Amino acid sequence: MRRHPQIPGRVVAGLLAILLASAVALLASAQPAAAHGTLAMSTPAGGATVREALTSVQLFFTEKAAANAFFTVTAPGGIRVDNGWSYGEPKPLDQPVREYFLVNGQFEPREYTTGFPATVAVAHLPAKGEYSVSYLSVASDGDPVRGTVTFRYAGPVTAAPKGWSPPTTQPDPALLATAEQHGSSGQVSAVPTVAAETAIPPSAAAAAPTESTDGNGPGAVAWVGLAVVAVAVAAAGFVAWRRRTAPTSRPAGRGRTAPATSGRRGAGTRPGPRTPGTKGAGSRIAAAKGALATTDSRPPADPGASPDPDLASATPGSRLSNTGLALFVGALVLALLGGFGLARISGNEGPAANTARQPAGGPPASGPAVSATDGHQHPAGTGPHTHRGDSGTGETLATGTTVSAAGFTLQPLERTQPAGVRADYRFRIVGTDRQPATRFAVVHDKPLHLIVVGRDLSGYQHLHPTMAPDGTWSVPLTLARPGGYRVYADFSVTTANGSQQPLVLGVDHTVPGAHTPAVLPPAQAQAAAGPYAVSMTGTPTVGVTAPIHFQINRADTAAPAQLERYLGAYGHLVVVREGDLGYVHVHPEQELVDGTVKFWLTTPSSGRYRAFFDFQVDGKVHTAEYTIDVP
């Protein structure tokens, strides 16, 4: 009977050492992030449908909101209907919330069972549909607390109080300054608002602010741990089974000749691996392997015997050694990850699972984006999210103002072209190795979006270049007027470890000639785009999530336009700040909301902006342009 091939003990040891290294790395990287004062629940609850008229909403935080906290309630048409706020009476939370505090270099959990409400008055309910409640506060340790909760109202319309007008207030400058100062560690809600996110950027994995102890099961890291444990145990069992079933000696006539083995490694006792002197998980694993090697009970090899490793692995001594090695390492991995998994199970990521993957200062993964950190906000599923980009100093800074970020540089091959001449605009995205990047993730149907805007905020173009095998991008570009332009590359590069790095890089481009700056039209809510009239409603707010709605009707009949998806969405919005040309690229909800294209916009600062809204009807893309003044 043919003998099954045996697995060399060194291979088994190496594989199990890799499993142990993975376990140690997982444990080392699984530290919770500190989170304080987060939103624990709301009334109405996020995503709920309300059928009775209400006069206020309540947001319950794990500590009292700051005295200068800022709240807005926005109706379906984009009009604010909030009418001030006040503190409410504390009450028990529906579910306890766990937050982590860094004490003497260690994260210590604290469980909160009491919610401290902020009661936001609602002046009236002007329409049925989706209402948005946004908040900005500062926790006791100085970290910003911001986010948005949405609910649907299906009850009767109520009238506004006599003499009341929609508020246009902005957050307290002191509140904004504090949030900006601590922007890299801002916290978000522990409350899910809508459906869970389907695509989470890897860069957001480090910002797990809260955990809800609802006991529904282990979190994502625990499941990873259990998977590794399963692999380790399976490997141990497999090795043990193979050793039990393997013959202890070769059948007669199956021995190998000396020439066939003359080139192999000589016999003799095998020294254990040397333990490196460097610190860290690698040295600990190497030391463990060395200790395990010393337990090998094989007798010294006979100098005259065949050094066939397969035959050697079939000896009783080897069977005991490899089985013990497998079971020992498997048990060690099981103990490490089992203890870690139990700790994670006790604090399930339930509702907080949506927040645990968000960039610092962002909203729940299922809720609206609240940060303009990288200028690129878009939904995956039903709620938008944000990516961290080239802003490292604050979460509300616009992007595209620098040519380099996160180790990547936008390198144009041409910096100028004649007016009115169609020319290829060519560029590369160069990494820290000074080589062109060639691995890009497809975002909104394209691996890279190129936005061109004049320095006077005219001449907007949204282009999609193609990349050659050497990493050179090119796209035909025509610029009708002389003057300066800003070229933005909006993309997600795939790094060496397989993660995605979303970035917006910007560079200047010049068209020689006499330049007469265009004068921006005044701010207004209506714009014409071909045969369509486009209405914009909403109140952009500095540092706070604000829903912005676009309604598209035919100009001749006022009938709603039959929108088509363009680049995977019903519309795209680019907002550029006057002056430094800071860039905010916002994407909408995946589906129409109350018949409108809805965006979540966080304006980085007060000032004047130019907004460019792209939409598609009958296969043709149209652009509506707006001037936005943010006080």
NUKOL-347666 format. One line per 10 residues: number of its first residue (from 1); their letters; for each residue z, x, y of C-alpha. Coordinates in Angstrom, 1 decimal, padded with zeros to 4 digits. Last residue first. Layout:
BEGIN
NUM = A = Z:X:Y ~ ...;
END
This chain:
BEGIN
631 = PVDITYEATH = 007.5:-021.4:083.3 ~ 004.7:-021.4:080.7 ~ 001.3:-022.1:082.2 ~ -001.4:-022.8:079.7 ~ -005.1:-022.5:080.5 ~ -007.3:-024.2:077.9 ~ -010.5:-023.6:075.9 ~ -012.2:-025.8:073.3 ~ -014.4:-024.0:070.9 ~ -017.0:-025.6:068.6;
621 = VKGDVQFDFF = -018.1:-024.7:065.1 ~ -021.0:-026.5:063.5 ~ -021.2:-027.7:059.9 ~ -021.1:-031.4:060.9 ~ -017.8:-030.9:062.8 ~ -015.9:-027.6:062.9 ~ -012.9:-026.6:065.0 ~ -011.9:-023.6:067.1 ~ -009.1:-023.8:069.8 ~ -009.0:-021.0:072.3;
611 = ARYRGSSPTT = -005.8:-020.8:074.4 ~ -005.5:-018.8:077.7 ~ -002.0:-017.9:078.7 ~ -000.1:-017.7:082.0 ~ 003.5:-016.5:082.2 ~ 006.9:-016.9:080.6 ~ 007.4:-015.0:077.4 ~ 006.4:-014.7:073.7 ~ 005.2:-018.3:073.3 ~ 006.1:-019.7:069.9;
601 = LWFKVTGDVL = 003.5:-022.1:068.7 ~ 003.5:-024.4:065.6 ~ 000.1:-026.1:065.3 ~ -001.0:-029.6:064.5 ~ -004.5:-030.8:064.2 ~ -004.2:-034.5:065.0 ~ -004.6:-037.8:063.0 ~ -000.9:-038.3:062.5 ~ -000.7:-034.8:061.1 ~ -004.0:-033.5:059.7;
591 = EQEPHVHVYG = -003.5:-031.4:056.6 ~ -002.9:-027.6:056.2 ~ -000.7:-027.4:059.2 ~ -002.2:-025.2:061.8 ~ -002.8:-021.6:062.4 ~ -001.6:-019.4:065.2 ~ -003.0:-016.1:066.5 ~ -000.8:-014.8:069.3 ~ -002.3:-011.8:071.2 ~ -000.8:-009.9:074.2;
581 = LDGERVVVLH = -003.6:-009.4:076.7 ~ -001.3:-007.2:078.9 ~ -002.1:-009.3:082.0 ~ -002.8:-012.8:080.9 ~ -001.4:-013.7:077.5 ~ -003.9:-014.6:074.7 ~ -003.6:-017.6:072.4 ~ -005.9:-018.0:069.4 ~ -005.9:-021.3:067.6 ~ -007.7:-022.2:064.4;
571 = GYAGLYRELQ = -008.7:-025.6:063.2 ~ -008.9:-027.9:060.2 ~ -008.1:-025.1:057.8 ~ -009.8:-023.0:055.1 ~ -012.1:-021.0:057.3 ~ -013.3:-024.2:059.0 ~ -012.3:-027.4:057.3 ~ -014.3:-030.4:058.5 ~ -013.3:-032.8:061.2 ~ -014.8:-036.3:061.4;
561 = APAATDARNI = -014.4:-036.8:065.2 ~ -012.3:-039.7:066.4 ~ -014.3:-042.3:068.3 ~ -014.1:-042.0:072.1 ~ -017.8:-043.3:072.1 ~ -019.6:-040.7:074.4 ~ -017.0:-037.9:074.4 ~ -016.6:-038.0:070.6 ~ -012.9:-037.5:069.9 ~ -010.8:-034.5:068.9;
551 = QFHIPATVGV = -006.9:-034.7:069.1 ~ -005.1:-031.4:069.3 ~ -001.3:-031.2:068.8 ~ 001.1:-028.4:069.7 ~ 004.5:-028.3:068.1 ~ 006.9:-025.9:069.8 ~ 009.1:-023.3:068.1 ~ 011.4:-021.6:070.5 ~ 011.2:-018.1:072.2 ~ 009.6:-019.4:075.3;
541 = TPTGTMSVAY = 008.6:-023.1:075.1 ~ 005.1:-024.5:074.9 ~ 005.3:-028.3:075.6 ~ 002.9:-030.3:073.5 ~ -000.4:-032.2:073.9 ~ -004.0:-030.9:073.8 ~ -006.9:-033.4:074.1 ~ -010.4:-032.5:073.0 ~ -013.4:-034.3:074.2 ~ -016.4:-033.7:072.0;
531 = PGAAAQAQAP = -020.2:-033.5:072.6 ~ -020.0:-029.7:073.1 ~ -016.4:-028.7:073.6 ~ -014.9:-030.4:076.6 ~ -011.2:-029.8:077.5 ~ -008.3:-032.0:078.4 ~ -004.6:-031.1:078.8 ~ -004.9:-029.2:082.1 ~ -003.9:-025.8:083.4 ~ -006.0:-024.7:086.3;
521 = PLVAPTHAGP = -009.4:-022.9:085.6 ~ -009.2:-019.2:085.3 ~ -011.3:-017.3:087.8 ~ -013.9:-014.9:086.2 ~ -013.7:-011.3:087.3 ~ -016.8:-009.9:089.0 ~ -017.9:-006.7:087.3 ~ -020.7:-004.4:088.5 ~ -022.0:-002.6:085.5 ~ -020.9:-000.9:082.2;
511 = VTHDVGLVLP = -019.7:-003.0:079.3 ~ -016.5:-001.6:078.0 ~ -014.3:-002.0:074.8 ~ -010.6:-001.7:074.6 ~ -008.6:-001.7:071.4 ~ -006.3:-004.1:069.5 ~ -004.5:-004.2:066.2 ~ -003.2:-007.3:064.5 ~ -001.5:-006.6:061.2 ~ -000.5:-008.2:057.9;
501 = QQSGNATTVS = 000.7:-005.7:055.3 ~ 000.1:-006.9:051.7 ~ 001.9:-005.4:048.7 ~ 000.0:-003.6:045.9 ~ 002.1:-000.4:045.9 ~ -000.8:001.5:047.6 ~ -001.0:-001.0:050.4 ~ -003.3:-004.1:050.7 ~ -004.3:-004.6:054.3 ~ -003.9:-008.0:055.9;
491 = FDAYVRYGGP = -006.2:-008.6:058.9 ~ -006.6:-009.4:062.6 ~ -008.7:-006.8:064.4 ~ -008.6:-007.5:068.1 ~ -011.2:-006.3:070.6 ~ -010.3:-006.4:074.3 ~ -013.0:-006.4:076.9 ~ -013.7:-004.7:080.2 ~ -016.6:-005.6:082.5 ~ -020.3:-006.3:082.5;
481 = RALTLPVSWT = -021.3:-009.8:081.4 ~ -023.4:-011.0:078.4 ~ -021.6:-009.3:075.6 ~ -023.5:-009.4:072.3 ~ -022.0:-008.2:069.1 ~ -023.5:-007.8:065.6 ~ -020.8:-006.9:063.1 ~ -019.8:-003.7:061.4 ~ -016.9:-002.4:059.3 ~ -016.8:001.1:057.9;
471 = GDPAMTPHLH = -014.5:001.5:054.8 ~ -016.8:003.8:052.9 ~ -018.0:000.9:050.7 ~ -019.4:-000.9:053.8 ~ -017.3:-003.7:055.3 ~ -018.6:-006.9:056.8 ~ -017.6:-008.3:060.2 ~ -016.4:-011.8:060.8 ~ -016.4:-012.9:064.5 ~ -014.4:-015.1:066.8;
461 = QYGSLDRGVV = -015.7:-014.7:070.4 ~ -014.1:-015.4:073.7 ~ -016.1:-014.5:076.8 ~ -013.4:-015.2:079.4 ~ -009.7:-014.1:079.5 ~ -010.3:-011.8:082.6 ~ -009.9:-008.8:080.2 ~ -012.7:-010.3:078.2 ~ -011.9:-011.5:074.7 ~ -013.2:-010.4:071.3;
451 = ILHLPKDHVV = -011.6:-011.5:068.1 ~ -012.5:-009.9:064.8 ~ -011.1:-011.5:061.6 ~ -010.8:-009.5:058.5 ~ -010.8:-010.2:054.7 ~ -012.2:-013.7:055.2 ~ -011.6:-017.1:053.7 ~ -008.5:-017.8:055.7 ~ -006.9:-014.5:054.6 ~ -008.7:-012.4:052.0;
441 = AFRTAPQRDT = -006.6:-009.3:051.4 ~ -008.0:-005.9:052.3 ~ -008.4:-002.8:050.3 ~ -010.8:-000.3:051.9 ~ -008.6:001.6:054.3 ~ -010.4:004.5:056.0 ~ -008.8:007.9:055.3 ~ -006.5:009.7:057.8 ~ -003.7:009.7:055.1 ~ -001.7:007.5:057.5;
431 = GVIRFRYDAR = -004.3:004.8:057.3 ~ -007.5:004.3:059.1 ~ -009.0:000.9:059.8 ~ -012.6:001.6:060.7 ~ -015.0:000.5:063.4 ~ -018.6:-000.6:064.1 ~ -019.9:-003.0:066.7 ~ -023.6:-003.5:066.0 ~ -025.6:-004.2:069.2 ~ -027.2:-007.2:070.8;
421 = VGAPQTRELP = -027.9:-006.4:074.4 ~ -026.8:-008.7:077.2 ~ -024.7:-006.0:079.0 ~ -025.1:-002.5:077.6 ~ -022.6:-001.2:075.0 ~ -019.3:000.8:075.1 ~ -016.5:002.1:072.9 ~ -018.5:002.8:069.8 ~ -017.1:004.1:066.5 ~ -013.9:002.2:066.9;
411 = QLTFGAASVT = -010.7:003.4:065.1 ~ -008.1:000.7:064.6 ~ -005.1:002.6:063.3 ~ -002.7:002.0:060.4 ~ 000.7:003.5:059.9 ~ 002.7:000.3:060.6 ~ 000.9:-000.1:064.0 ~ -001.9:001.6:065.9 ~ -004.3:000.4:068.6 ~ -001.6:-001.3:070.6;
401 = TGTALTEGTG = -001.5:-004.6:072.6 ~ -002.7:-006.6:069.6 ~ 000.7:-008.3:069.4 ~ 002.9:-010.7:071.3 ~ 006.6:-010.0:071.4 ~ 009.0:-012.8:070.3 ~ 010.5:-011.1:067.3 ~ 011.7:-008.0:069.1 ~ 011.4:-004.2:069.0 ~ 009.2:-003.5:066.0;
391 = SDGRHTHPGT = 006.2:-005.5:067.0 ~ 003.2:-004.3:065.0 ~ 003.2:-007.1:062.5 ~ 005.8:-009.2:060.6 ~ 004.1:-012.2:059.2 ~ 004.9:-015.8:060.1 ~ 005.0:-019.1:058.1 ~ 003.4:-022.5:058.4 ~ 004.4:-025.6:056.5 ~ 002.4:-027.8:054.2;
381 = GAPHQHGDTA = 001.1:-025.3:051.6 ~ 000.6:-021.9:053.0 ~ 000.6:-022.2:056.8 ~ -000.4:-019.8:059.5 ~ 001.1:-017.6:062.1 ~ -000.4:-014.2:063.2 ~ 000.8:-012.7:066.5 ~ 002.8:-010.1:064.6 ~ 006.2:-011.2:065.8 ~ 005.2:-014.5:067.3;
371 = SVAPGSAPPG = 008.2:-016.1:065.7 ~ 009.1:-019.7:065.0 ~ 006.9:-020.7:062.2 ~ 007.3:-024.3:061.0 ~ 009.1:-025.2:057.9 ~ 008.6:-024.5:054.2 ~ 009.3:-020.9:054.4 ~ 012.4:-021.7:056.5 ~ 011.8:-020.4:060.0 ~ 011.4:-016.8:061.1;
361 = GAPQRATNAA = 014.0:-014.6:062.9 ~ 013.9:-012.0:060.2 ~ 010.8:-012.4:058.1 ~ 011.1:-015.1:055.5 ~ 011.6:-014.7:051.8 ~ 015.1:-016.0:051.6 ~ 014.4:-018.9:053.8 ~ 012.6:-021.1:051.3 ~ 014.9:-020.2:048.5 ~ 017.7:-021.3:050.8;
351 = PGENGSIRAL = 017.5:-024.8:049.5 ~ 018.4:-023.7:046.0 ~ 019.1:-019.9:046.0 ~ 021.8:-020.2:043.5 ~ 025.1:-018.5:044.3 ~ 027.0:-018.4:041.0 ~ 023.6:-017.7:039.4 ~ 023.2:-014.6:041.4 ~ 026.5:-013.1:040.2 ~ 025.7:-014.1:036.7;
341 = GFGGLLALVL = 022.3:-012.3:037.0 ~ 024.0:-009.1:038.3 ~ 026.4:-009.1:035.4 ~ 023.5:-009.7:032.9 ~ 021.3:-007.2:034.7 ~ 023.7:-004.3:034.1 ~ 025.1:-005.4:030.8 ~ 021.6:-006.2:029.4 ~ 020.2:-002.9:030.6 ~ 023.1:-001.1:028.9;
331 = AGVFLALGTN = 022.7:-003.2:025.7 ~ 019.0:-002.4:025.6 ~ 019.7:001.3:026.1 ~ 022.2:001.4:023.3 ~ 020.2:-000.8:021.0 ~ 017.1:001.3:021.4 ~ 018.9:004.6:021.1 ~ 020.8:003.4:018.0 ~ 017.6:002.3:016.4 ~ 016.0:005.6:017.2;
321 = SLRSGPTASA = 018.9:007.6:015.9 ~ 019.5:005.6:012.7 ~ 015.8:005.6:011.7 ~ 015.6:009.3:012.5 ~ 018.4:010.1:010.1 ~ 016.9:008.0:007.4 ~ 013.6:009.8:007.7 ~ 010.5:007.9:008.8 ~ 010.4:009.4:012.3 ~ 009.7:012.8:010.7;
311 = LDPDPSAGPD = 006.7:011.4:008.8 ~ 005.2:010.1:012.0 ~ 006.1:013.3:013.9 ~ 004.2:015.4:011.3 ~ 006.0:018.8:011.3 ~ 005.2:019.3:007.6 ~ 008.0:021.1:005.9 ~ 008.2:024.8:005.5 ~ 010.5:025.4:008.4 ~ 012.7:022.6:007.1;
301 = APPRSDTTAL = 013.8:020.6:010.1 ~ 017.4:020.7:011.2 ~ 019.3:017.6:010.2 ~ 018.7:014.5:012.3 ~ 021.9:013.0:013.8 ~ 020.5:012.5:017.4 ~ 023.6:011.8:019.5 ~ 022.8:014.7:021.8 ~ 019.6:012.9:022.8 ~ 021.6:010.0:024.1;
291 = AGKAAAIRSG = 023.5:012.2:026.5 ~ 020.3:013.7:027.8 ~ 018.8:010.2:028.3 ~ 021.8:009.1:030.2 ~ 021.5:012.2:032.4 ~ 017.9:011.5:033.0 ~ 018.8:008.0:034.0 ~ 021.4:009.2:036.4 ~ 019.1:011.7:037.9 ~ 016.4:009.1:038.5;
281 = AGKTGPTRPG = 018.9:006.6:040.0 ~ 020.0:008.9:042.7 ~ 021.0:012.5:043.2 ~ 019.0:015.6:042.5 ~ 020.3:018.2:040.1 ~ 017.9:017.2:037.3 ~ 019.4:016.6:033.9 ~ 017.6:018.7:031.3 ~ 016.2:016.9:028.3 ~ 017.9:017.4:025.0;
271 = PRTGAGRRGS = 016.9:020.3:022.9 ~ 014.7:019.6:019.8 ~ 015.9:021.4:016.7 ~ 013.2:023.1:014.8 ~ 009.6:022.6:013.9 ~ 006.6:023.9:015.8 ~ 004.4:021.7:017.9 ~ 001.0:021.0:016.3 ~ -002.0:023.2:015.9 ~ -001.3:024.1:012.3;
261 = TAPATRGRGA = -001.0:020.5:011.3 ~ -004.4:019.7:009.8 ~ -004.7:023.3:008.6 ~ -001.4:022.9:006.6 ~ -002.6:020.0:004.6 ~ -001.2:016.5:004.9 ~ 000.7:014.7:002.2 ~ -000.7:011.4:000.9 ~ -001.0:012.4:-002.8 ~ 002.4:011.1:-003.7;
251 = PRSTPATRRR = 003.7:008.4:-001.4 ~ 005.4:009.6:001.8 ~ 009.1:009.3:002.1 ~ 011.6:006.9:003.8 ~ 009.3:004.0:003.8 ~ 009.2:001.8:007.0 ~ 010.6:-001.7:006.8 ~ 014.0:-000.9:008.3 ~ 012.6:001.4:010.9 ~ 010.0:-001.1:012.1;
241 = WAVFGAAAVA = 012.7:-003.8:012.3 ~ 015.0:-001.7:014.4 ~ 012.2:-000.7:016.7 ~ 011.1:-004.3:017.2 ~ 014.7:-005.4:017.8 ~ 015.2:-002.8:020.5 ~ 011.9:-003.5:022.2 ~ 012.7:-007.3:022.1 ~ 016.1:-006.6:023.6 ~ 014.6:-004.5:026.4;
231 = VAVVALGVWA = 011.9:-007.0:027.1 ~ 014.3:-009.9:027.2 ~ 016.6:-008.0:029.6 ~ 013.7:-007.3:031.9 ~ 012.9:-011.0:031.9 ~ 016.5:-011.9:032.5 ~ 016.6:-009.6:035.5 ~ 013.5:-011.1:037.0 ~ 015.0:-014.5:036.6 ~ 018.1:-013.3:038.3;
221 = VAGPGNGDTS = 016.0:-012.0:041.2 ~ 014.3:-015.4:041.6 ~ 017.6:-017.3:041.8 ~ 019.5:-018.6:038.9 ~ 020.0:-022.3:038.2 ~ 020.8:-025.6:039.8 ~ 024.3:-024.8:040.7 ~ 024.3:-026.2:044.2 ~ 025.8:-023.1:045.7 ~ 023.5:-022.7:048.6;
211 = ETPAAAAASP = 022.5:-019.2:049.6 ~ 021.9:-017.8:053.0 ~ 020.1:-015.2:055.0 ~ 017.7:-013.6:052.6 ~ 015.7:-011.3:054.9 ~ 014.4:-008.5:052.7 ~ 011.5:-010.3:051.1 ~ 009.5:-010.8:054.2 ~ 007.3:-007.8:053.8 ~ 006.1:-009.1:050.5;
201 = PIATEAAVTP = 004.3:-012.0:052.3 ~ 005.1:-015.4:050.6 ~ 002.4:-017.6:049.4 ~ 003.1:-021.1:048.1 ~ 005.8:-022.2:050.5 ~ 008.0:-025.1:049.6 ~ 007.4:-028.6:050.7 ~ 009.1:-029.8:053.9 ~ 012.2:-029.1:055.9 ~ 014.4:-027.1:053.6;
191 = VASVQGSSGH = 017.8:-026.4:055.0 ~ 019.4:-023.0:055.0 ~ 017.9:-022.5:058.5 ~ 017.1:-019.2:060.0 ~ 018.6:-015.9:061.1 ~ 017.5:-013.3:063.5 ~ 017.8:-009.7:062.4 ~ 015.0:-007.9:064.2 ~ 015.4:-010.1:067.2 ~ 018.9:-008.8:068.2;
181 = QEATALLAPD = 017.9:-007.8:071.7 ~ 015.3:-010.5:072.0 ~ 017.8:-013.2:071.0 ~ 020.3:-011.9:073.5 ~ 017.7:-011.8:076.3 ~ 016.5:-015.3:075.3 ~ 020.1:-016.7:075.6 ~ 020.6:-015.0:078.9 ~ 017.3:-016.4:080.2 ~ 018.6:-019.9:079.3;
171 = PQTTPPSWGK = 015.9:-021.7:077.2 ~ 013.1:-023.7:079.0 ~ 013.2:-027.1:080.5 ~ 010.2:-029.4:080.5 ~ 012.0:-032.7:079.9 ~ 010.1:-035.9:079.4 ~ 010.9:-038.4:082.3 ~ 013.6:-041.0:082.5 ~ 013.6:-043.4:085.5 ~ 014.5:-046.4:083.3;
161 = PAATVPGAYR = 015.3:-045.3:079.8 ~ 012.2:-044.9:077.5 ~ 011.2:-047.8:075.3 ~ 011.7:-047.9:071.5 ~ 008.9:-048.1:068.8 ~ 010.0:-049.8:065.6 ~ 010.7:-047.8:062.4 ~ 008.6:-045.4:060.4 ~ 009.9:-042.1:061.7 ~ 009.1:-038.9:059.8;
151 = FTVTGRVPDG = 011.4:-035.9:059.8 ~ 011.0:-032.2:060.8 ~ 013.5:-029.4:061.1 ~ 012.8:-026.3:063.2 ~ 014.2:-022.8:063.4 ~ 016.5:-020.4:065.3 ~ 019.7:-018.5:065.0 ~ 019.7:-015.3:066.9 ~ 022.2:-012.5:065.9 ~ 025.0:-011.8:068.3;
141 = DSAVSLYSVS = 027.9:-011.5:065.9 ~ 029.2:-015.0:066.8 ~ 025.7:-016.5:066.2 ~ 023.2:-017.1:068.9 ~ 021.2:-020.3:069.4 ~ 017.7:-021.6:069.4 ~ 016.8:-025.0:068.0 ~ 013.8:-027.1:067.2 ~ 013.7:-030.8:066.1 ~ 010.3:-032.1:065.2;
131 = YEGKAPLHAV = 009.2:-035.7:064.8 ~ 006.5:-036.9:062.5 ~ 005.0:-040.4:062.8 ~ 005.7:-043.6:064.5 ~ 005.6:-043.6:068.2 ~ 007.6:-043.6:071.5 ~ 011.1:-043.2:070.0 ~ 013.5:-043.0:072.9 ~ 015.9:-040.7:074.8 ~ 017.0:-038.8:071.7;
121 = AVTAPFGTTY = 020.4:-037.1:072.2 ~ 021.0:-033.8:070.3 ~ 024.4:-033.7:068.5 ~ 025.3:-030.1:067.6 ~ 027.4:-030.2:064.5 ~ 029.8:-027.8:063.0 ~ 029.6:-028.0:059.2 ~ 032.4:-027.3:056.8 ~ 032.2:-026.0:053.3 ~ 031.4:-022.4:054.0;
111 = ERPEFQGNVL = 031.5:-019.6:051.4 ~ 031.9:-016.0:052.4 ~ 030.1:-013.3:050.5 ~ 031.0:-009.6:051.1 ~ 028.2:-007.1:051.5 ~ 029.6:-003.5:051.3 ~ 029.4:-000.7:053.8 ~ 032.9:-001.2:055.1 ~ 032.3:-004.9:055.6 ~ 028.7:-006.3:055.9;
101 = FYERVPQDLP = 029.0:-010.1:055.9 ~ 027.1:-012.4:053.6 ~ 026.7:-016.2:053.9 ~ 027.2:-018.8:051.2 ~ 026.7:-022.5:052.0 ~ 028.6:-025.3:050.3 ~ 026.5:-028.5:049.7 ~ 026.9:-031.9:051.4 ~ 028.9:-030.1:054.1 ~ 032.3:-031.4:055.1;
91 = KPEGYSWGND = 032.6:-032.6:058.7 ~ 033.1:-031.0:062.1 ~ 033.1:-033.4:065.1 ~ 030.2:-033.1:067.5 ~ 029.2:-030.7:070.2 ~ 026.8:-032.0:072.9 ~ 023.1:-032.1:073.5 ~ 020.6:-033.1:076.2 ~ 018.0:-035.8:076.4 ~ 015.4:-034.9:073.8;
81 = VRIGGPATVT = 012.1:-036.9:073.9 ~ 009.6:-034.0:074.2 ~ 006.0:-035.1:074.1 ~ 003.7:-033.7:071.4 ~ 002.2:-037.0:070.5 ~ 004.3:-037.2:067.3 ~ 007.5:-036.9:069.2 ~ 009.3:-033.6:070.0 ~ 013.0:-033.1:069.9 ~ 014.2:-029.9:071.6;
71 = FFANAAAKET = 017.4:-027.9:071.4 ~ 018.7:-024.8:073.3 ~ 022.1:-023.1:072.8 ~ 023.9:-022.2:076.0 ~ 027.4:-023.0:074.6 ~ 026.5:-021.2:071.4 ~ 026.4:-023.3:068.3 ~ 029.7:-023.7:066.4 ~ 029.8:-022.1:063.0 ~ 028.2:-022.9:059.6;
61 = FFLQVSTLAE = 025.7:-025.1:061.5 ~ 025.2:-028.8:061.2 ~ 022.3:-030.3:063.2 ~ 022.7:-033.9:064.3 ~ 020.0:-036.2:065.6 ~ 020.4:-038.8:068.3 ~ 019.5:-042.3:069.4 ~ 018.1:-043.7:066.1 ~ 015.9:-046.6:065.3 ~ 015.9:-047.5:061.6;
51 = RVTAGGAPTS = 013.1:-046.6:059.2 ~ 013.7:-042.8:058.9 ~ 011.7:-040.8:056.4 ~ 013.3:-037.5:055.3 ~ 011.6:-034.1:055.4 ~ 014.6:-032.3:056.8 ~ 017.6:-034.6:056.6 ~ 018.2:-037.0:059.4 ~ 020.9:-035.9:060.0 ~ 020.9:-032.1:059.3;
41 = MALTGHAAAP = 022.2:-029.5:056.9 ~ 023.3:-025.9:056.7 ~ 021.8:-024.4:059.8 ~ 022.9:-020.7:060.0 ~ 025.9:-019.3:061.9 ~ 025.8:-016.0:060.1 ~ 023.5:-014.1:057.8 ~ 023.9:-010.6:056.4 ~ 021.2:-009.6:054.0 ~ 021.8:-009.6:050.3;
31 = QASALLAVAS = 021.4:-006.4:048.3 ~ 018.9:-006.5:045.5 ~ 017.3:-003.2:046.0 ~ 019.8:-001.1:044.1 ~ 020.0:-003.6:041.3 ~ 016.2:-003.7:040.8 ~ 016.0:000.1:040.9 ~ 018.7:000.3:038.3 ~ 017.0:-002.2:036.1 ~ 013.6:-000.5:036.5;
21 = ALLIALLGAV = 015.1:002.8:035.6 ~ 016.6:001.3:032.5 ~ 013.3:-000.1:031.4 ~ 011.6:003.2:032.0 ~ 014.3:004.9:029.9 ~ 013.5:002.3:027.2 ~ 009.9:003.3:027.2 ~ 010.7:007.0:027.2 ~ 013.1:006.7:024.4 ~ 010.6:004.7:022.3;
11 = VRGPIQPHRR = 007.9:007.3:023.0 ~ 010.3:010.2:022.1 ~ 011.2:008.4:018.9 ~ 007.6:008.4:017.7 ~ 006.4:004.9:016.7 ~ 005.5:004.7:013.0 ~ 002.1:003.7:011.6 ~ 002.4:001.0:009.0 ~ 002.1:002.3:005.5 ~ -000.9:001.3:003.4;
1 = M = 000.0:000.0:000.0;
END
